[in-house]
Amino acid sequence: MNSPRPNPIVLIPARMASTRLPGKPMAHIHGRPMIVHVLEAAQAAGIGPVAVACDAPEIEAAVKAAGGTAVLVADDLPSGTDRIERALAILDPGGAYDVVVNLQGDLPAIQPELLRKVLSPLSDPAIDIASLVAPVVSAEEAAAPSVVKCACAFPPGAEIAPALYFSRHPIPSGDGPLWHHIGLYAYRRAALARFVALPASPLELREKLEQLRALEAGMRIAVARVDHAPFGVDTPADLARARAVLHPGLAAHRGAASETRGNAP
């Protein structure tokens, strides 16, 4: 049984505070702030309106100068998920959008098709939250605590699987593929509201992984598989990599594509 076609909104949490790369959303890549590159990737996906939930007037101004929508949200919230839930209440108090895609503001090289793919697990009405995984390709990737692994198993030919657990350690044990979790989520609106109302859970605090709160509360997460995980920008070295990957021609193409799509909720 399939769910009705979702009506999504994409929200991008962005905040200026960053231990390893202060002012990260405003870091320039080919003359434009990183947050604008993320905004345009989301717009190019064409799945619904896009808005940035930010904590600083300079981020808001940069997004609006690029023709996007931004909403200021207080920085006293515990996570980006809480930030998008607060922004959603401001942008869509009437509840027109029934699915919320949470796209991190430090993924300037994300491919627009990944935002379309993350919606696919929600075709099952029993799924509360959808996300993505990609194959782990090296022993170093498997061992890195910064790479979150997802315990899931895809039947032959399947593109979607239930997510049973997430860990910073290589899981599951034994022979077989390991899956790198990509921090892109699609929440049913009711699931997002329930999630942010829950207290932090024991396993969430132990692993420092927010999604475990949902699993411990009995919520169902499913993941779709993709070929490659996009990289995030957390350090100056990551920023240099983003500048090398996001060549000016790609940025211009995204900007042109976004002009043909609506931005505002």
WOZI-V505973 format. One record per backbone hydrogen bond with DSSP energy under -0.5 kcal/mol. NH is the residue of the N-H (numbers start at 1). CO is the residue of the C=O. If there is no record, write none. Layout:
# WOZI-V505973
NH_CO, NH_CO
This chain:
# WOZI-V505973
3_123, 8_6, 9_99, 10_49, 11_9, 11_101, 12_51, 13_11, 14_53, 23_16, 24_16, 24_21, 26_23, 27_24, 29_32, 32_29, 34_27, 35_25, 36_33, 37_33, 38_34, 39_35, 40_36, 41_37, 42_38, 43_39, 44_40, 45_41, 45_42, 46_42, 46_43, 50_263, 51_10, 52_69, 53_12, 54_52, 54_71, 55_14, 59_56, 60_56, 61_57, 62_58, 63_59, 64_60, 65_61, 66_62, 67_64, 68_63, 69_50, 71_52, 73_54, 83_79, 84_80, 85_81, 86_82, 87_83, 88_84, 89_85, 90_86, 91_87, 92_88, 95_92, 98_7, 98_96, 99_7, 100_187, 101_9, 101_99, 102_100, 102_185, 103_11, 103_101, 104_102, 105_13, 107_104, 110_107, 114_111, 115_111, 115_112, 116_112, 117_113, 118_114, 119_116, 120_117, 122_119, 123_120, 124_121, 125_1, 125_123, 127_124, 128_220, 129_220, 130_186, 131_222, 132_182, 133_224, 134_180, 135_226, 136_178, 142_138, 143_139, 144_140, 147_144, 148_146, 149_167, 150_179, 151_165, 152_150, 155_153, 158_155, 161_223, 163_221, 164_151, 164_162, 165_151, 167_149, 179_150, 180_134, 181_148, 181_179, 182_132, 183_181, 184_182, 185_102, 186_130, 187_100, 188_128, 189_98, 192_188, 193_189, 194_190, 195_191, 196_192, 197_193, 198_194, 198_195, 205_201, 206_202, 207_203, 208_204, 209_204, 212_209, 213_210, 214_210, 215_211, 216_212, 217_213, 218_215, 219_214, 221_219, 222_129, 223_161, 224_131, 225_159, 226_133, 233_106, 234_232, 239_235, 240_236, 241_237, 242_238, 243_239, 244_240, 245_241, 246_242, 247_245, 250_247, 251_247, 252_248, 253_249, 254_250, 255_251, 256_252, 257_253, 258_254, 259_255, 260_257, 261_258
